[in-house]
């Protein structure tokens, strides 16, 4: 029943969820935008374009609930 369905992560609070990518290799949102544009769209963005995209993404930032802002407890 779930064939061809994918979970897509939300962009909400994206500027607070660094490091980025599966391996945490990028800590700067602007750098992540540049890499994604090149890899997924084969586009080299100008610094101004990156700035505008980062400004847009920052508008999606809200208050993170306290229970989500703390690190999870690790079992011993």
Secondary structure by P-SEA (a helix, b strand, c coil): ccccbbbbbbccccccccccccccccccaaaaaaaaaaacccccccaaaaaaaaaaaaaacccccccccccccccc
